[in-house]
């Protein structure tokens, strides 16, 4: 549970050393207040993925896009209103992020089980973990105890989330700004072993870049016309070999110059991250364990805890 003592009595150096916010997250946060939380969430995630395999990747991406803007605080889930601008229509999210209805369904089930107890931010963290597990990836003990933001930041979403045309330096700096290392970045990029991307996000890579396998480029071009505005929303799998299985094929694809996004192939392009890509391409168990650890680390980004924020009744609106 969140500590009740007053943190202001702690010297600042100790707060910085121990990270006062993330230290309050714990894997057993709801063990007494919502003991059936995990068994309530997982069937809803399973049902959504059974209906549409792609949904697992979509939920995982929601967590990533939430955590990179003012921390893992559920701000991405807030709808725009007449007097409130959320993050859903920021450039990285507009016509792109999806799965909000699944989060709503989970929230409804959780509210029935334990009303007013579990935050939307924590539901997103659990659903992301469950999505990876259901698609064959590693499990981890999700740290919980986050509270929900009452604000959102469109500018933060526009500036903090790395885009598909980013080069290695930009990727590294955007992750570093969130307290994530280059190693964490390469590990978390492995989430692209599942999911799909829209033609508009990789058109330039498959038509203009030279660090791409020619047959892979031409086969991808068949569903993504060269002309901007034509087929922009046509989808291609980020990992065409096993699109709905969480495995290490993403890294094998990069070695074969079959990264779908420019930003993917940047991780294996005669640069500092090549060796880590090679390791993961031949060592799936190391990738799995590193991915689980990196997801826990990403989940620790600037959570609201204690009396900060609120527990939203509806994930789309502030109470």
C-alpha positions in Angstrom: 0.0 0.0 0.0 1.1 3.6 -0.4 3.0 4.9 2.6 1.1 7.2 5.0 4.1 9.0 6.4 4.9 12.5 5.2 7.6 12.3 2.5 8.4 16.0 3.0 10.5 15.0 6.0 12.8 12.9 3.9 15.9 14.7 2.6 15.7 15.5 -1.1 18.7 13.3 -1.9 16.9 10.3 -0.4 13.8 11.0 -2.5 15.9 11.2 -5.6 17.8 8.1 -4.7 14.7 6.0 -4.0 12.3 7.6 -6.5 9.5 8.5 -4.1 6.7 8.0 -6.6 7.6 4.6 -8.2 8.6 3.3 -4.7 4.9 3.5 -3.8 3.9 1.1 -6.5 3.7 -2.5 -5.5 2.8 -5.9 -7.0 0.3 -6.6 -4.2 -1.3 -3.2 -4.1 -4.9 -4.4 -4.5 -4.5 -7.8 -2.8 -7.0 -6.9 0.0 -9.1 -4.2 -1.7 -9.7 -6.0 -5.0 -8.4 -9.6 -4.6 -10.1 -10.8 -7.9 -8.6 -8.0 -10.0 -6.4 -10.1 -12.2 -9.0 -12.8 -12.7 -11.5 -10.1 -13.7 -9.3 -8.3 -16.2 -7.8 -11.2 -18.1 -11.0 -12.8 -19.5 -12.0 -9.4 -21.0 -8.6 -9.1 -22.7 -8.8 -12.7 -23.9 -12.3 -12.1 -25.3 -11.2 -9.0 -27.2 -8.1 -10.7 -28.7 -10.2 -13.8 -29.6 -12.5 -11.4 -31.6 -9.6 -9.6 -33.2 -6.0 -10.8 -32.9 -4.6 -7.4 -33.5 -6.2 -6.0 -30.3 -3.4 -7.3 -28.1 -0.8 -5.1 -29.9 -3.3 -2.2 -29.8 -3.6 -2.4 -26.0 0.1 -2.8 -25.5 0.6 0.4 -27.6 -1.9 2.3 -25.5 0.2 1.7 -22.5 3.4 2.9 -24.2 1.7 6.0 -25.6 0.2 6.7 -22.1 3.5 6.3 -20.2 5.5 8.6 -22.5 3.2 11.6 -21.8 3.4 12.8 -18.2 4.0 9.2 -17.0 1.6 6.2 -16.8 -1.4 8.1 -15.6 -4.2 7.1 -17.9 -4.2 10.6 -19.5 -4.4 9.0 -23.0 -7.8 7.6 -22.1 -9.5 10.9 -21.6 -11.9 12.1 -24.4 -11.8 15.6 -25.8 -14.7 17.8 -24.7 -15.8 21.3 -25.5 -13.5 22.7 -22.8 -10.9 19.9 -22.5 -8.3 18.9 -25.0 -7.0 15.3 -24.5 -4.2 13.3 -26.2 -6.3 11.2 -28.6 -6.0 13.6 -31.5 -2.3 14.3 -31.1 -0.4 13.4 -34.3 1.0 10.0 -33.0 -2.5 9.0 -31.8 -5.1 10.4 -34.3 -6.7 7.7 -36.4 -4.1 5.4 -34.9 -4.5 4.4 -31.3 -7.3 2.0 -30.6 -8.7 -0.3 -28.0 -10.4 2.2 -25.8 -13.6 0.2 -25.9 -11.8 -2.8 -24.5 -10.4 -0.7 -21.6 -14.0 0.5 -21.0 -15.2 -3.1 -20.9 -12.5 -4.0 -18.4 -13.3 -1.0 -16.3 -17.0 -2.0 -16.2 -16.1 -5.5 -15.0 -13.6 -4.2 -12.4 -16.1 -1.6 -11.1 -18.6 -4.5 -10.6 -16.0 -6.5 -8.7 -14.7 -3.6 -6.6 -16.3 -0.2 -7.1 -14.1 2.9 -6.9 -10.9 1.1 -6.1 -8.8 0.4 -9.2 -7.5 3.2 -11.4 -7.7 3.3 -15.2 -3.9 3.7 -15.3 -3.5 0.4 -13.5 -6.1 -1.3 -15.7 -4.0 -0.3 -18.7 -0.8 -1.7 -17.1 -2.5 -5.0 -16.4 -4.2 -5.3 -19.8 -0.9 -4.6 -21.6 0.8 -7.4 -19.6 -2.1 -9.8 -20.2 -2.0 -9.0 -24.0 1.6 -10.0 -24.2 1.0 -13.3 -22.2 -2.1 -14.2 -24.3 -0.1 -13.8 -27.5 2.7 -16.1 -26.2 5.1 -13.7 -24.6 6.6 -13.4 -21.1 4.6 -12.6 -18.0 5.7 -10.3 -15.2 4.3 -9.1 -11.9 2.8 -5.7 -12.7 3.5 -3.0 -10.2 0.3 -1.2 -9.2 -1.0 1.7 -7.2 -1.1 4.4 -9.9 -3.9 7.0 -9.8 -5.5 8.7 -12.7 -4.6 12.1 -14.1 -7.2 14.8 -14.2 -5.3 16.5 -17.1 -3.8 15.5 -20.4 -1.1 17.0 -22.7 -1.6 17.1 -26.5 1.8 18.9 -26.8 3.4 16.2 -24.7 2.0 13.5 -27.0 3.2 15.4 -30.1 6.7 15.9 -28.7 7.5 12.9 -26.5 6.4 9.9 -28.6 9.0 8.9 -31.2 7.7 8.8 -34.7 8.1 6.1 -37.4 10.6 8.2 -39.4 12.9 8.8 -36.3 16.6 8.0 -36.6 18.6 6.3 -33.9 19.7 9.5 -32.2 16.1 10.8 -32.0 14.9 7.4 -30.7 17.6 7.3 -28.1 16.9 10.8 -26.9 13.2 10.4 -26.6 13.6 7.2 -24.5 16.3 8.8 -22.5 13.9 11.7 -21.7 11.7 9.1 -20.0 14.6 7.6 -18.0 14.9 4.6 -20.3 18.3 3.5 -21.7 19.2 2.7 -25.2 19.1 -1.0 -24.1 15.6 -0.6 -22.8 14.6 1.0 -26.1 15.9 -1.9 -28.3 14.1 -4.3 -25.9 10.8 -2.4 -25.9 10.9 -2.0 -29.7 10.5 -5.8 -29.8 6.8 -5.1 -29.1 6.7 -4.7 -32.9 6.7 -8.5 -33.1 2.9 -8.0 -33.0 0.6 -5.5 -34.6 0.2 -3.7 -37.8 1.1 -0.3 -39.2 -0.6 2.1 -41.7 0.9 2.7 -45.1 1.4 6.4 -44.3 3.9 5.4 -41.5 6.2 3.3 -43.7 5.7 4.6 -47.3 8.9 6.6 -47.3 10.9 3.6 -46.0 9.7 1.1 -48.6 10.0 3.5 -51.5 13.0 5.7 -50.6 15.3 4.0 -48.2 18.2 1.8 -49.4 18.6 -0.3 -46.1 15.7 -2.5 -47.0 15.5 -5.9 -48.6 14.3 -5.4 -52.2 11.9 -8.2 -52.3 10.4 -7.2 -48.9 10.0 -3.7 -50.2 8.3 -4.7 -53.4 5.9 -7.1 -51.7 5.0 -4.4 -49.1 4.5 -1.8 -51.9 1.7 -4.0 -53.4 -0.6 -2.8 -50.6 0.9 0.6 -50.0 0.8 2.9 -53.1 3.6 5.4 -53.6 1.3 8.4 -53.8 0.5 10.2 -50.6 -3.2 10.2 -49.9 -3.7 6.9 -51.7 -4.1 3.9 -49.5 -2.8 5.7 -46.4 -4.7 3.6 -44.0 -3.9 0.2 -45.7 -2.3 -2.1 -43.0 0.8 -4.2 -43.1 2.1 -6.4 -40.3 5.1 -5.2 -38.4 6.3 -8.8 -38.3 4.9 -10.6 -41.4 6.2 -14.0 -40.3 4.3 -14.4 -37.0 2.1 -11.3 -36.8 0.0 -12.4 -33.8 2.7 -14.3 -31.9 4.9 -12.5 -29.4 8.4 -13.9 -30.2 11.8 -12.7 -31.3 11.2 -12.7 -35.0 11.2 -8.9 -35.1 14.9 -9.0 -34.5 15.5 -11.6 -37.2 13.6 -9.4 -39.6 15.8 -6.5 -38.8 18.9 -8.5 -39.6 17.3 -9.4 -42.9 16.6 -5.7 -43.6 12.9 -6.4 -43.3 12.0 -3.8 -40.7 8.7 -2.2 -41.7 9.3 1.2 -40.3 12.3 3.4 -40.9 12.6 3.6 -37.1 12.7 -0.2 -36.8 15.5 -0.7 -39.3 17.5 2.1 -37.5 18.1 -0.4 -34.7 20.1 -2.6 -37.1 21.9 -0.2 -39.5 25.6 -0.5 -38.7 25.1 1.4 -35.4 25.6 1.0 -31.7 22.5 -1.2 -31.2 23.3 -3.9 -33.8 24.9 -6.2 -31.3 21.8 -6.2 -29.1 19.5 -7.0 -32.1 21.8 -9.9 -33.0 21.7 -11.3 -29.4 17.9 -11.2 -29.3 17.6 -12.7 -32.8 19.3 -15.9 -31.5 18.3 -15.8 -27.8 14.5 -15.6 -27.4 14.7 -16.3 -23.6 16.9 -13.4 -23.0 14.6 -11.1 -25.0 11.6 -12.4 -23.0 13.2 -11.7 -19.7 14.6 -8.4 -20.7 11.2 -7.3 -22.2 9.4 -8.1 -18.9 12.0 -6.1 -16.9 11.8 -3.2 -19.4 8.0 -3.1 -19.2 8.2 -2.9 -15.4 10.7 0.0 -15.8 8.5 1.8 -18.3 5.5 1.3 -15.9 7.5 3.2 -13.2 7.5 6.4 -15.2 6.1 9.3 -13.0 3.1 7.6 -11.6 0.5 9.6 -9.6 0.3 8.0 -6.1 -1.1 8.6 -2.7 -3.5 11.5 -2.8 -2.4 12.7 -6.3 -5.0 12.4 -9.1 -8.1 10.3 -8.6 -9.7 7.0 -9.3 -11.8 7.7 -12.4 -15.3 6.1 -12.5 -15.3 6.3 -16.3 -11.9 6.1 -17.9 -12.9 8.6 -20.6 -13.8 11.5 -18.3 -12.5 13.1 -15.2 -14.8 12.6 -12.2 
